[in-house]
Amino acid sequence: MELKYVKNIQFTRLIKCDGQLKEFNFRKPNGKQEGLFTVDVIDASAKRIIFNMEMNDLVWTIIDKESLPIWITESELAFHEIIDEEFKSV
């Protein structure tokens, strides 16, 4: 019997958004570049916001931006850089 291990990626980063530091949690169920990252953060009224990012044309982009606050969509490039940096360190 052959066992196959799939490495999960999970990390947290502080990012300055909307004039304050916010803690963003990044999760990916496998260690491959393709697939979705799930990202979550808590807003100022303690509500959890969860969204997904996927790789498009070598850039990690947010899926369904219309339903998210502007302070999240404005930070999309920062999220891409953080995810890219994490893959380089693995």
Rosetta blueprint (number, residue, H / E / L):
1 M L
2 E L
3 L L
4 K L
5 Y L
6 V L
7 K L
8 N L
9 I E
10 Q E
11 F E
12 T E
13 R E
14 L E
15 I E
16 K E
17 C E
18 D L
19 G L
20 Q E
21 L E
22 K E
23 E E
24 F E
25 N E
26 F E
27 R E
28 K E
29 P L
30 N L
31 G L
32 K L
33 Q L
34 E L
35 G L
36 L E
37 F E
38 T E
39 V E
40 D E
41 V E
42 I E
43 D L
44 A L
45 S L
46 A L
47 K L
48 R E
49 I E
50 I E
51 F E
52 N E
53 M E
54 E E
55 M E
56 N E
57 D L
58 L L
59 V E
60 W E
61 T E
62 I E
63 I L
64 D L
65 K H
66 E H
67 S H
68 L L
69 P L
70 I H
71 W H
72 I H
73 T H
74 E L
75 S L
76 E H
77 L H
78 A H
79 F H
80 H H
81 E H
82 I H
83 I H
84 D H
85 E H
86 E H
87 F H
88 K H
89 S H
90 V L
